[in-house]
Amino acid sequence: MLNVKDYPGCISVETMRAHFEGMIKGTPAFAANTPLGAITINDSFSHYADPDTDTMWLGFAMGMRCAERVEKAKAAQS
């Protein structure tokens, strides 16, 4: 199983998860078809119980981290 982890200098998992769940809840088609039941381990989010939701989450989180790297590279060139 793949897990998104926090890294120094990167957007946190908690922040990304809030954006992800907000996007799901704010999009009627996703809200109707994307269960947000989470699995926690040691009182911390691990992954989503529904495999399709978890796959969506992984893609969303990786996309956010990629966008963050692109923006940092642009800022460094300026």
N, C-alpha and C positions, 0 to 999 in steps of 0.2 A: 504494500500500500504506500502511496506517495503522500507526503505531508508537506505543507508549506511552513517554513520556519522563519522566525525573526532573525534579522541580521543587522548589525550596527550600520547606521546611515541609510537604511532602507525603510520604506513604509511598513508599518507593523501589520501583522496578521489581523489583529483586532480591527484596525482601521480599514483594511481591505475587505474584511468580512462584513463590516457595517455597510460599506459601499455596495458590495455584492448583494446582500439581503435587501437593501433599499431598492436596488435595480430590479430584483425579482418581484418584490412587493408592489413596486410602482409600474410594472408592466403587466397588464391584465392577462395576456396569454401565458406569461411565465408564472404569474401568481396562481393561476388555475391548474398548472401542470408541474410545478416544481416544489416538492416537499422540502422544507427547511429543517427537518429533524436532525439534530446534531449528536454526534458521539463525543463524549468527553472522557478523557483519561486523566486521573489525578486532578480533577476539577478544571482542566484546561481543554479547550476545543481541540479535537483531533481531526475529524472529518465529518462529512454528511452521511447519514445512514443510507439514503437513496443513492445508488451508484451513478445514475445519470446526473443528479444534482452535484455529486462530488466531482465528476468529470467537468461539469460546467464551472465549478468553483476553481479547480486547478487551472483551467484555461484562463479564467478571469484574473486570477492572482498572478499567473505568469505574464499575462498581458500588461498588468499594472506595473510589475517590476521591470519589464522591458521598456515601457514608456518612461519610467523613472530614469533608467539608464540613458535613454536617448536624450531626455531633457538635461541631464547632468553633462552629457558630452557636448550638447549645444552651448550650455552655459560656460563650459571650460574653453570653448573656441572663441567666445566673445571677449 
